[in-house]
Amino acid sequence: MRIYEIAKKLGVHSKKVIEILETLEIKNKTHLSALSEEEYKKFKEYLSREEKITKPTTVEEKVKKVIKVSENETVGEISKKFNLSPSKVIKDLMEMGIIANINQSISLDTIKKLCDKEGYICEVIKGEEEKEKEKEKKISKNLIPRGPVVTVMGHVDHGKTTILDSIRKTKVVEQEAGQITQKIGAYKIVVNNHPIVFIDTPGHEAFTAMRALGAKVTDIVVLVVAADEGIKPQTIEALNHAKSANVPIIVAINKIDKPNANIDRVKQQFSEIGVIPDDWGGDTIFVPVSGYTGQGINDLLEMIILVGEMLELKADPTGKGEGTVIESKLDQKMGPLISIIVENGTLNISDSFVVGNTWGKVKAMFDDKGNRLTKAGPTTPVEILGSHNTVKPGEKFLVVDSEKEGRRIAEEKNKKTIIQPVKKITLEDLYKEIEKGIIKELKIILKCDTSGSIDAIKEAISKVPQNEVEINILHSGTGQISESDVLLADASNGIVIGFNVAIEPKAKDLAKKEHVEVKTYNIIYDLIDDLSKSIEGMLIPETKETLTGQAIVKKVFKVGKNLAVAGCLVVDGKVIINSKAKVVRDGQIIYEGSLVSLKRFKESVREVPKNTECGIIVSDFTNFKEGDIIQSYIEEEVPKNLTKERK
């Protein structure tokens, strides 16, 4: 029995089992290792002697609080209901692959996921019509395991397409030469009754573009690297895109049939950038393969199935069809065609749907081989005819009761898109964003002219104080700023910084369209200086009290039961209406509040100067005594001076 199977049976993490094995002097095991009969017997004896491993408390076992929510709640509203800071909710959303600001509405499905994460019961407040629909969406008892959705990425010419061809047991070139096949951007295969869907994207740019729209359709990323060439810049780039999406990564070391293939060298290169192979004691699975000969392909598929099982992916085939768009195009003869992966429920011919900002009715449906379908269940890629317009990859696809309802929902989305555009982070606006509680981390995509420049800038950035705000370099590389860099910044709500490099025209257009900030520099000092100034704005400012004046209480006038006016003489500076107030008696501060009323001869005034009499009311305080000192002061927020600290 493998360690991960034992851990799953006990309801604990594999690391816990490995720790126990090490105490029993059974070493060098990973979560994929199988125990011998003798080792497993030794492990069971240990469990019978010691206390049982405690299973983690499930959400159901916690004392749950009911949170009432409605459709189209904003991040700010949800954070208040959860009693969390908006930045924490935004961070949780980013982990789900959803980019949202404090004023942006989020879907009910997303709110429910947040409720589950925080241990709350989500109660949806709706109208009578919607309540009937909600009954259909109660937690299903018909959940069944579903296959994983896999994206293959890597450096150009390292064999992504060859591996996919070998997996499908067909040749794309031969298909194109022989007959026209409906290409829908994804392919489904079945291995030992386990379905797997491979997304056939042109690269990590498309993968990240979908994430920028909040889609997390991919369950696993297979990162392809050639055994004869090793890690290349685009390999690092693809790795950073996959890491940013927070999905499991399997490294496929391709071209092992080449005479100069060096598997250990590739593993060493990955170890140097923090990706440790599982057989070296790490958490990342490495599989040697040859897309050309087919060697190791079955092992790769087994590992994909294994990781999919560990993720415990499930879906309900009995509900209404739901999915995510992976491609969309306008066919001259048929009109708009939308390719989706069905993730939940079952999609049928004649179903009405809403997708993105448009709607439609399923007139025809094709699988990845061009065959017509009448229905499609979970983990099925299909191409649909019947939409009114094309949509962007990453948009959610939902079956609704009628075309009329689909149109209404789509029109509401269109209005929201106009009213609430997504605002991206900029260096100039960081202070405002942090004041709203939106962001505490500055994410950077760094492009430089040389590797030496990258090292120098990283070293300089590491010296910028980051006590309260973290600078996170998501990706760094040499060469011009590309569309891929802009897409990664867009998906992660970061900025792109270039040093001694230009920006590609297409990347410049994309940055402008998606409102992603791109800053270029020729002097390292200017780059660091701008970052330091921005972070100063991000830091919580120090509060400085400035005393404006003091007044001595000469007489006390009681006005009603809960109100007292202090007749005063200003002895220093000036007292100001609505300023902060401290009441001092015998050298001790006995009360702090606000100066809510200031009068001269029964007339309200804004301020009273030195050597002038006045009447003062302090908020919620009536216990004045003659001789008390009332201090008037203002609070000023002073940004921390990081420049001095840096020196």
N, C-alpha and C positions, 0 to 999 in steps of 0.2 A: 504494500500500500504506500502511495506517495504521501509526502509530508503535508502537502496542501489539502489532501483528502482527509487526513487525520484531523487537521486543524478545523476543517469545515464541519466534520462530525462532532467535534468538541465545542464548536462555536467560538473559537479563538483565532487570533492571527497566527500565521505560520511561524513568525519569529518566536512566539512563546514556546511552541513545540521544539524549535531548534535550540532554544536556551536550555530547556529541560534535557534534551539529548546531550548537550555539551557537558552538563553536570554529571551525566552518566558516562562521560568520556567517549561519546559517539560524536565525532567531530567531522568538519568539512562537509556538512550537509546544507542543501538549499531547499527551497519550497518545492522544487521539482524532483528531489531525490526520493528514491524508494527505499524503504527499510526492509532489511532481511527479516526472516522469521525470528531469529534470535534477538535482533535489535528491537523488534516490535514487542516481543515478550518482555524484554527488559523494561521497555517504556510503560507497558501495562502494569507491571509489578510496582513501578514507581508511583503510578497514579493510585494504586490500591493502598500504598503505604502513606502517601502524603494527602494533603487536602486536595479536593477536586478543583480543577481549574474553573474559576468563576466565569460564567458567560457574561458578556457585556450586557448592561441593562438596555433593553430595547425601548423604542419610543413609546410603545404601548404600556410598558411597565412604569413609566414615569407618571407623576401627577400632572395631568394635562390641563392647560387653560384653553378655553374656547375663545377664538379670535373671530369676530364677525367682520367679513369683508364683502365688498361688492365689486362688480366689474369695473375695469379701468381705473383702479386705485393707483396713485402715484407712489414712487419710491419713498418720498417724504412722509406720506400718510401711513404707509406700511411700517416704516421705521418707528413712528410714534406708537402704533398699536403693539409692536413687538418690544417696545421700550429699548430700542437699539439706536446707535448713531447711524445716520444716513450712510456714512462711509463704510460701516460694517455691512449693511445691506447691499450696497453697490459692489463691495468686494465679493460677497456671496454670489451675486448675480454674475460677476465676471468669471467666477469658478465654474458656473453653469454655461459659460460661453455667451452671456447676454450683456451687452453694453447699454447702460441706461444712466441718465442723470437724475437728480433729485426731483425734478418736476415732470419726469416722463412716466406715462402709464405703463403698467406691466400686465400681462395676461393672467387669467385666473389659474391656468395650469402652473405658471411660474410662481404665483403667490402660494399655491398649495405645496409646491416643492420647498419653498422657504419655511412654511409652517411645519412641514415634516422635519426639516433640518433643525429648527429651533424647538421642536417638541410640543407644538401647539395643535389643537384641533381647529380645522378651518371650517367655519360656518358661513355659507354664502347667502347674502341678503339679496333677494331678487323679487321681481314682480310675479304675479300668479302664473303667467304664461311661462316665464323662465323657470319657475319652481318645478313645473311639470317636467321640463327638460332636464333639470338637475337630478331628478329622481333616476333618470336613465344613466347618469354619470356617477352613481355611487360606486364605492370601491368594489371592483369586480371580483367574483369568486372564480372566474373562468381564466385566470392568468395562466399562461403556459410559457415554457422557455422559448425564447426566440434566438435566431442566429445573429452573430455580430455583423456590423457594417464596418468595412475595412477600407482605409485610404492608403494607397501606395505612393510614397514620395522618395525623393533622392536626387542626386546629381545627374545632370544630363549625360546620356550615354552609359550610365551604369547598369542599365538593363531592366528598368521598370516594366516597359512594354513586353519585353521578352518573357519575364516572369509571369505576367498576366496571361500572355499567349499560352505559355506552358500549362498554366493552371486551367485555362478553358479548353485545353487540348485542341485549339484551333489557331489559325493564323489570320490576323486582321487583314494583311495584304491580300491573302488568297480570297477572303470574303469580298473585299472591295473589287477585286478583279473579276470574280465570278458572278456575283449578284449584289443588288442593292439591298442592304439590311438596315432596318431602323436602328440607328445608334442612339441609345437613350442615356448614355453617360454612366451606366452601372451594369454589372453582370452578376447573375446569381448562379452559384454552383451548390451541389449537395455532396458532402463527403461523409460516408457512413451514417446517413440519415441526419446529418448536421448541416443546415443551410448556412451559407456565408455569402454576403454581398460585397463585391469589390466596386468601389467608386473609381471610375476611369477618368480622373481629372488630368488636365494638362500640366499640373504641378501644384506646389504648395500655395501659389497665388490664389487659385480658385478655392482651395481649401480654406484659406484665411478670409477670402471675400465672403464666404458663407458665414463664417464666424462673426464677421463684422455686422451681419444682419441679426445676430443672436441665435443662429442655428448651431446645434451640436449634434449633427446627424452621424458623425463618425464615432464608433466605439473604440476602435483600435487603429493605430498607425503602423504600417510596415515601412521602415526606413531602409532603402536599398543602397548598398555601398559596394563598389567593385573590389574584389580581393587583390587585384593586381595594381590598383591605383590608390586605394585607401581613401581617407577623408579628404574631400575637396570643399572649397568655400560654399558651394550650393548645398553640400551635405549638412554643414553647420547651420545654414540658413533654414533648411527644411526641419532640422532637429529643433531649432528654436521656435519655429511655428508650431510644431507638434507639442512641445513643452508648454507653450503659451496656452494651448487648448486644454491642457491638463487631462490627456488621455494616455492609456498605456501604449508603450512603444516596443515593437519587436524589430530587431535589426537583422535584415537578411543580407548576409555576406555573399554577394553574387560572383559569378565567373570563377568559381573554384576549379574549373576545368583548365584554366589557363596555366601554362608552365611556370609563370612568375607569380602565381597567386601566393599570398602570405597572410593566412587567417590570423595568426598570433599578432602580427604587426598591426592589423586593423583593430583588433581588440585592445592593443596597447594604446593606439591613438584615441580610441573612445574613452579609455580609462583616464587618460590625461585631461579630458574635458569633463570628467565627472560622471560618465556613463559606464558603470561597471558591469561586465558580463556576469550572468548568473553562475557560471561555472568558475568564476573568479571570486565568488562571495558577494556579488551584487544582486540587483533586483531586475536587471534588464535581460531579456531572453535574446540570445544570438543564435541564428540558424545558418550554417553554410549551405549554399544552394548553387545550382547552375541552371539558369533559365534555358540555356542552349541544349543541354543533355537531359534535363529533367531531374538530375541528381538533387536530393534534399527537398524537393518540392512537397512531397508527402509529409516530411518532418515539419516543414513550415506550416502546412495546413493543420497538422495536429496541434502545433503550438497556438495557432489562432483559435482553434476550438477550445483548447485548454484555458487560455486567457478569457475567452468568452464565457466559459462555465464559471470561472472565478468571479467574473463581473455579475453573475446571476441575472442576466438580461431576461426580461419577461414582457409579455404583451397579452392583450385580451382580443382574440379574434372575433368575439361576438358583438362588439360595439360598432359604432359608426367609424368609417375610415378616417384616419389621420396620418399625415406624413409631412415630408419636407421636400421642397423643390431642389433638384440638383442641376437641371438644365431647362431652358425655355427658348423656343425659336419660332419664327414666323415662316410657315411653309406657304409658297406661292399658290399651291393648289388647295391645301386643306385648311390653311389659316393658322392661328396660334396652336402650338403643340407644347405641352408641359410635361417634363419628366420628373417623377417623384419616387421616393422610397416610402412605401406604406409602413408606418411604424407601429400603428395600433388599429384595432378594428379590422373590418373588411370593406373594401371599396367595390361597388357593383356598377354595372352599366345602368345608366339613367339616374344615378345619384346626383343630386344638386350639391354644389360645393362653393366655398369661398377660399381664395388663395391670394395672400398679399392684399393689394388694393383692387382686385377684380374678382369676378365670380363666373359661374357657368354650370353646365350639366354634362355629365360624361356621355358622349355620343359613341365613342369607340375607345378601346384600350388595347395596348400592345405590350408584350413582354420584351426582354432584351434581345430575343431572336427574331422579332418582328411578327410573332404569332398573335392572333386576336385572342383576347381574354374576355370572360364575362364577369369574373370577380378576381380580386387579389387580396390576400391576407397579409399579416405582418411579415416584415423583412422581404418584401417583394418590390423590385424596381419595375415601374410601368410608365409608358408614355400615354398621355391622355389627350384626346381631341374633344373640344367643347368649351374651352375657356374663351371669354370675350377679348382678353388681351394676354400678352406675354408678361412674365414677372421675373424678378431677380432670383438667382439661386440663393437658397437659404430661407425663403419665405415659407410660412406654415400653410399646410393644406388641410382643410376641415370640411367634412360632409355636414350639410345642414338640411333642414326639412324641406325647403323649397328654394327655387331660384329667387323668388321675391325676398326671402329672408337673407340669402346670400348677397343680393344687391344692397340691401339695407346695411348689413355689416360692413361691406366693402366701402360704401359711401361714408360711413362713420369713420372708418380708418383713414380715408382720404382727407377728411376734415381735420383729423388729429395730426396728420402728417404736416398739414399747413400750419396748424396752431402751435404745435410743439416740436419744432425741428431739434434734432439731437445736436447738442453743443459739444465740441471737442475741446480738449485742454490746450492752452497756449501758455507760454512763459509769462506773458503780460497779465493774464487773468488768473494766475495761480493763487494770488492772495484772496481774490473774491471767492474762488472755488473752495479754498480751505475754510474761509469764514462760514460758508454754507454747510460745511462738514462733508463736502463731496469727495475730496481726495487727500490722502496723506502720503502718496507715493508718486514720484516722478519717474515715468517709464520712458526709456530712451532707446532709439535705434540709431546706432553710431556707424557712419561710413567715413573712411579715411583714405588718403592716398597710399599709405604704406602700413605694414604691420607695426613698424616702429612707432608711427604716430598713434596707432590704437593703444599700444602699451603705455605711451607717455600720457595720453589723455586719461586712460583708466587710472593711472597712478595719481594724476592731479585731482581727478574726481574723488578718489578714495580719501584725500586729505580734506575735502570739504566736510565740515561737521554735519552729521546726519543723526543727531540725537533723537529728534522728533519727526523728521521727514526722511524717507529712504529714497535714494537714487538707485534705480534698478535698470541696468543695461540689458535689455531683453536680447539684443542681437548686435553684433559688431562685425564689420567686414571691410574689405578694400574695394575700390571701384566706385562708379557713379551711383547716385541715389536712384533706385529703380522703383517700379510699380510695386514690387513685392515688399520693399521697405515701407512704402506708404500704406499698403494694406495691413501689414502687421501693426503699425502704429494706430491705424483706424480701428482694428479689432480689439486692441488692448488699451485704447484711449491714451496713447503716448505721443511723443513728438519725435521727429527725425532730425538728427544733427549731422551735418557734413563738415569735414575738415579737408581743405584743399581739393575738394571734388565738386563736380557739377551735378545737376539734377537732370535726368532724362526728360525730354519734352512730354512724353506720355505720363510720367510720374508727376510732373509739375501740374498737368491738367487734372489728374486724379486727386492730387492733394487739394487743389482749389475746389474741386467738386465736392469732396468729402470733408472739407474744412479741417484738414490735418496740417499742423504747423511744421514747416521745414525751415531750419535755420542753418546757414552755412558760414564758416569762418576760415580765415587764413592765419590767425594768430591764436595760439592756445590760451594765452592770458585772457583775451577777450571772451573766449568760449567759457572758461572757468568763472570769469567775473560775472557774466550773464547768469550762469547757473546759480552762483552764490547769491546774487541779488534776488533771484526768483525764490530761492529757498528761504531767504530772510522773510519774504512775504508769506511763505507757506507756514513758517513757524508761528506758534501761538505768541502774540506780542506780550511783552512785559507790561504790567499795569503800573502806572506812576500816578501818585496822588499829588495834586498841586493845591496848596492852601490858598484860597483867594481872600479870605477875611475872617475876623472873629468879632463876636458881639457878646456883651455881658448882659445878663438878665437883671433888670431893675425892678420889675413888677410883674406879677402873674395875674392874668384875667381868665376866670373860668367862664366858658361860653357853652352852656349845656352840660350834659353828663359826660360826654366823651370827647370834649374839645377844650383846648386851653391855648390862649395866646400869650406869648412871652413878650412883654414890653422891654425892648433892648436899646442899648447904645453901642453902635459899631465902634470898636476901639482899635481895629487894625484892618487895613486893606478895604475890601468891600464884600458884602454878602450878596449872593446871586440867587434869584428864583430858580427852582428845579435843580439846584445843585445838591450834591451829597451833603449831609449834615451829621455832625457828631456833637453829642451833649457831654461836656466835661464837668465833673464835680470833684473838688478836692484833688485835682490832678489825675483823676481816673476817668476813662471813657465809660459812661454808664448807658449810652444808647447810640445807635447808628441808624439813620434813616434818610429821608429826603426833605429838603426845604420846600414845602408845597404851597406856602402862602407868605407873601412879603408885602407889607402895607406901610404907607406914609399918610397920616391924617385920613384914614379910612379909604384911601385910594391905593389900588394895587400898582406896584412898580416892579420893574425888572431887576433892579439892583439898588443898593443903598451904600454910599461911601462912608469913609471914616468920619467920626465925630458927628454922626447923624443918628437921630432916634427913629425907631421903626417897630412894627409888630411882626412877630415871626410865629408861624405854625409849622411844626415838624410832624411828618406823617406818623400816625399811631402812637404819639407820645403826649402825655398830659401832665406828667409829674415834674413840672419845672419848679425850681426853687430860686429865690433871689441869690445872685452871686454865681449861678451856673454860667459856663462859657459855651456859646454855640459857635462851632467852627463850620465855615462854608468852604467846601473844596470840590474840585472836579477831578475826574479820573481820565488819564490820557493813556492810550495804547502806544507803546514805544517798541518798534520792531527791534529784535535782537541784532546786534552788530556783529555779524559773522566775519566781516573783514578783519576786525581787530583780533578775533579769536584765531583766525587763520594765520595771522602773523605771529 
